[in-house]
């Protein structure tokens, strides 16, 4: 049985001219939005520029050979928001078989995360170094900086329903504290405070940056190195008119960013990755990459979960867990 990642899923679309609240199967012929997994074009990014980006990787095997030489696949992006917590998209925790059967991937042991590097796949030397650092930390209690971490807990937003656009946000708790500031390429990204930035932020017209592992073409696999693309925030009504259908966009919790027919944007490879915007000179996590146009992602704005809308839930969840 082969699993297909969440990039092949569905949400918020119009089917045969009828407004649909939420989602219908991607197998239908006239889907408009689907899950996003990769940046199209964009520029190569330095890890020091975005030290909070995380590659969330699914374990294909757990044997010794796989631990040392690979056996993982990049599944989604995420953002390090505290030494123990990563913010990502809820739909990243689901996959589908070739025959369309939904598979839940909520077991933390099925995942690990890679950070503090702009390379999507580690070299054999990187994996060997990480293996021995982890062994050293386990035996002697001194925590050497490492780039691989395991998950302790996966928490989806309680109102998220797979296949729907709303509340597409999740928290991943790490087994160990990340040693931020011990490496130049490892740091946190701050969350927006709704009492300071406002409840509807970022604002229309603001230029932001989406970060992920890019692709030189729409159907190509994710590239080795991280990419960044600048994306302006689009007025929700203008976004709807670009799609020429009534997409199910709730302005309080989602927003559009990107371009119309510019051959640039986000595409299949980094659901859950960050959209970074500035507020009074400080970079903040404004959006979580959620959905794109199903057939022409390079030609339409993408949909992002509005992080400020969920700031209280994020804070309360981290405190309780």
Secondary structure as UniProt FT lines:
FT   STRAND          3..4
FT   HELIX           6..8
FT   STRAND          14..15
FT   TURN            16..17
FT   STRAND          18..19
FT   TURN            26..27
FT   TURN            29..30
FT   STRAND          33..35
FT   STRAND          38..40
FT   STRAND          43..44
FT   TURN            47..49
FT   TURN            51..52
FT   STRAND          53..59
FT   HELIX           64..69
FT   STRAND          72..82
FT   TURN            83..84
FT   STRAND          85..88
FT   HELIX           90..93
FT   STRAND          94..97
FT   TURN            98..99
FT   STRAND          102..104
FT   HELIX           108..110
FT   STRAND          111..115
FT   HELIX           124..140
FT   STRAND          148..156
FT   TURN            158..159
FT   TURN            162..163
FT   TURN            166..167
FT   STRAND          170..174
FT   TURN            180..181
FT   TURN            184..185
FT   STRAND          190..191
FT   HELIX           194..197
FT   TURN            204..205
FT   STRAND          207..213
FT   TURN            218..219
FT   STRAND          225..234
FT   HELIX           236..243
FT   TURN            251..253
FT   STRAND          254..257
FT   STRAND          265..267
FT   TURN            268..269
FT   TURN            271..272
FT   STRAND          274..279
FT   TURN            280..281
FT   STRAND          282..293
FT   HELIX           297..299
FT   STRAND          302..306
FT   HELIX           307..310
FT   HELIX           311..320
//
